Structures are given as structure tokens and as C-alpha cells.
Amino acid sequence: MDIHLVTRALAAARIALGVALFVAPRQAARGWIGGDADGAGTTAAVRGLGARDVALGVGLLAASNPADDHRDLHRWLEAGIVADIADAAATVLMGRPDVRRGSVVALAASGAALGGWLRTRLP
């Protein structure tokens, strides 16, 4: 398995999610936080999260050159892992029974798990 290809796929997924959150924050966040997604403050916060994910994805992509040493790649993977764990924890702690949180927690946890797996496979 080409670890750098998987890393670039993770980066692309992170960028795509970030763009979706930034461009259509209400629609992208409605399943995550329910009716609160329509508020102006929530829209701004969701756009900020989208920009964060774009930045993490671009950084990961830029650092995924197989010819480079992997120190920068390790840092970008670690930053993504921390962000994904924070997203999962914040979603669990939201405590809203009217919101389907499972898919968001699963997405964030799988991102953290994939990042961790990649981190252990790189020299």
C-alpha cells in the first residue's frame, strides 16, 4: 500500500469537507448541530472550522512528498488527529438528543484513526 497516496487521499477529503463547511455552512452543519446551524454566529464558527480543515488538508498535501523527510508530515498528521479528536469530543459533549451525532463522531474518529495509523507507518 502506498502510504503517501493514502495521505494525499486524507488531505483531499479534509479539503473537500472544509470547502463544504465554508461554502455551505448551514447545510453542511444541519445534521451535526440541528436547527442551531441557521444562526449567524454558528455560521461564522462553522466557516472557521471549514477553513481550519482546508488549511490542515493543504498542509498535509504539501508535506506528503515521499522524497522529503517526514517531520513536517508527522506534524500535520498530528494536528489533524488533535482537531478530529476535539471535534468528536465537542460533538459528544453537545448533549443534544434531537441531533444525530453518531455519524459526525464516527467521521471525526475515523479521521483521527486514519491519521494515527498513517503516523505509525511513516519513518
C-alpha positions as CSV (number, residue, x, y, z in Angstrom):
1,M,0.0,0.0,0.0
2,D,1.3,3.4,-0.9
3,I,1.2,5.4,2.3
4,H,1.8,8.7,0.6
5,L,-1.2,8.0,-1.7
6,V,-3.4,7.3,1.4
7,T,-2.0,10.5,3.0
8,R,-2.9,12.5,-0.1
9,A,-6.4,11.0,-0.1
10,L,-6.9,12.0,3.5
11,A,-5.7,15.5,2.6
12,A,-8.2,15.7,-0.3
13,A,-11.0,14.5,1.9
14,R,-10.1,17.1,4.5
15,I,-10.0,19.9,1.9
16,A,-13.4,18.8,0.4
17,L,-15.0,18.8,3.8
18,G,-13.5,22.1,4.7
19,V,-14.7,23.7,1.5
20,A,-18.2,22.3,2.1
21,L,-18.3,23.7,5.6
22,F,-17.1,27.1,4.4
23,V,-19.3,27.4,1.3
24,A,-22.5,26.0,2.7
25,P,-22.2,26.1,6.5
26,R,-25.9,25.9,7.2
27,Q,-26.5,22.9,5.0
28,A,-23.3,21.1,6.0
29,A,-23.8,21.6,9.7
30,R,-27.5,21.0,10.0
31,G,-27.1,17.2,10.5
32,W,-24.4,17.9,13.0
33,I,-25.9,20.6,15.2
34,G,-29.6,20.7,14.2
35,G,-31.6,23.9,14.0
36,D,-28.8,25.9,15.6
37,A,-26.9,25.7,12.3
38,D,-29.0,28.6,11.0
39,G,-27.7,31.2,13.4
40,A,-25.2,33.9,12.2
41,G,-22.7,33.1,15.0
42,T,-22.9,29.4,14.2
43,T,-22.5,30.0,10.5
44,A,-19.3,32.0,11.3
45,A,-17.9,29.3,13.6
46,V,-18.7,26.5,11.0
47,R,-16.9,28.5,8.3
48,G,-13.9,28.8,10.7
49,L,-13.9,25.1,11.1
50,G,-14.1,24.7,7.4
51,A,-11.1,27.0,6.9
52,R,-9.2,25.0,9.5
53,D,-9.8,21.8,7.7
54,V,-8.8,23.3,4.4
55,A,-5.6,24.5,6.0
56,L,-4.9,21.1,7.6
57,G,-5.5,19.4,4.2
58,V,-3.3,21.8,2.3
59,G,-0.5,21.4,4.8
60,L,-0.8,17.6,4.8
61,L,-0.8,17.6,1.0
62,A,2.3,19.9,0.8
63,A,4.1,17.7,3.3
64,S,3.3,14.4,1.7
65,N,6.3,14.4,-0.8
66,P,7.9,10.9,-0.5
67,A,11.3,12.5,-1.2
68,D,11.2,14.7,1.9
69,D,11.9,13.7,5.4
70,H,8.7,13.1,7.2
71,R,9.0,15.5,10.1
72,D,6.6,18.1,8.7
73,L,4.2,15.3,7.6
74,H,4.2,13.9,11.1
75,R,3.3,17.4,12.5
76,W,0.4,17.9,10.0
77,L,-0.9,14.4,10.8
78,E,-0.7,15.1,14.5
79,A,-2.5,18.4,14.1
80,G,-5.3,16.7,12.2
81,I,-5.6,14.0,14.8
82,V,-5.9,16.6,17.6
83,A,-8.6,18.5,15.6
84,D,-10.6,15.3,14.8
85,I,-10.5,14.2,18.5
86,A,-11.6,17.7,19.5
87,D,-14.5,17.6,17.0
88,A,-15.6,14.2,18.2
89,A,-15.4,15.2,21.9
90,A,-17.2,18.5,21.3
91,T,-20.0,16.7,19.4
92,V,-20.4,14.1,22.2
93,L,-20.4,16.8,24.9
94,M,-23.0,18.8,23.0
95,G,-25.6,16.6,24.7
96,R,-28.5,17.3,22.3
97,P,-30.8,14.3,22.0
98,D,-32.5,15.9,18.9
99,V,-29.3,15.8,16.8
100,R,-27.9,12.7,15.1
101,R,-24.4,12.8,16.4
102,G,-23.2,9.3,15.7
103,S,-22.2,9.9,12.1
104,V,-20.2,13.1,13.0
105,V,-18.5,11.3,15.8
106,A,-17.7,8.3,13.5
107,L,-16.4,10.6,10.8
108,A,-14.1,12.5,13.2
109,A,-13.0,9.3,15.0
110,S,-12.2,7.6,11.7
111,G,-10.2,10.7,10.6
112,A,-8.2,10.6,13.8
113,A,-7.7,6.8,13.5
114,L,-6.5,7.0,9.9
115,G,-4.2,9.9,10.8
116,G,-2.8,7.8,13.7
117,W,-2.4,4.8,11.5
118,L,-0.5,6.8,8.9
119,R,1.6,8.4,11.6
120,T,2.8,4.9,12.8
121,R,3.5,3.8,9.2
122,L,5.8,6.7,8.3
123,P,9.5,6.6,9.2
